[in-house]
């Protein structure tokens, strides 16, 4: 960033040298004007109405016209105004932040300490932090005397230019003087709609759709030239919101709330689908081995008993039972009655 102004904050008898930087910037794509017939660049010229000559910026003064009389003011005369020459940001009051109406906020500036030691800068910042107040200041910048609010953003002092009181219009509209009856149910429905859309503000969630689509149009134009099809580039135009027939305000609130709840339920259902499948499959997985083991054990016992080498069955059963935890109980029974197992085997054979 490049500083646009240098001055100092007058905090009582304390002087805080600072550099001023613009805190915001425009992200809009820059476009210029051309002649639609041949694409020639359109440029503005400063032409004098008296002599018809093109006048350089250095040769231009400013003037004020009042009832046919013109008062010309030279640059030297304008610079002679005392307020214009001031490079001091004068603190005049400390006020609670909630007393500032956002409609008064104008341009924002960052202030950087402009001295070898930032102690005075940090002291003023700490004073604002400790008192939880905003400093109201007056300063001159770019041919204007301005009102401002000095506040904190992170560890940086920020100067917020404010509109003067007579620059803010009053919002008086005859339609608002009409008596309107709002039912309790309508208020409840509107409150429910607000609750369904409640969230913490995160500016990163929002994008400038127009600038994105303008860049898309420019890229498509660079690629396809005059053969560009805008419908193909942007797709079919979306239906206008609220174009359907709405009976009344209550019906509109109901539809809005149902639509919002439906979208929330759908999102919640998608999130729960995978865990639900896992939870239903786990009990089946636990029950299945028990049945399979019982059937397998019965078949294995029958086949083993049918073999001629039935004498080895007690020893084999004992070893297998010792290794497999599933057949521990059966192994104990086999040890206790080896002769009974032999007789049963001979009968089945």
C-alpha angles and dihedrals in degrees: 000000000000122000115243099193142012127211143117139263113239105213103175103295091338116102119204114190111212143173118223124222131180106253096201137046137194116252096188118126109253114240130180133199125260136178107263092216100058106001093247116161116256113221131183119233128198101230124178114233092213104049098016090227124140106248125213118232091245090062096053124102129182128248143189122216122207122175094330095318119111123206112198116207118197124212091251091054092049091049090053091069105108096223091054092059095050116111094181128110100209118205108216104165145006112220138172111269093231090065091068112093109219089225087074095058114109129158122359126220135186118224120213123193110255102195139079091255120042092198096113090047092051091045092056091046091051091048090056091046095048095047095037090224140127122234116232110214140179123216143154122240131163099352094315136098106224142194116224147176120228111208142151128264111179105312094332130093110234126201112210113195112222132204117245116251093253091053093065115083124217117243102227113159124170092217090066091058091066115104110247126188116217115189123223090243092054090051091049092049093048090048090050090051090051091050091050090055097040117128143143112271114252113172090199089071092067130073135188099251094186094057092046092051091044089055089048090052092048093049091048090048091051090051101041104022116194092351090073116135108203093196089056091047098050101022126230113335112261119245113263114259113252094014093131122091110274116194099206144325093281092053091049091052092049093050092047093050093046091049092050093046091047091053092048092048091049092051091048091048092053091050092050098046099086098044090048092056091049093050093051094048096051098068090048090052090052095048096044100066092054093056093042092050093051093051093043092049093051093050093045092050092051094049093045091050092051093058119100091233092072091140090073093053097089093052093044092047090050093051094045092048091052091053100041119060090200093065100040094112093048091049090056090053091049091053093050096051113025093149093053089054091052093051092048090051094051092049092051090047 
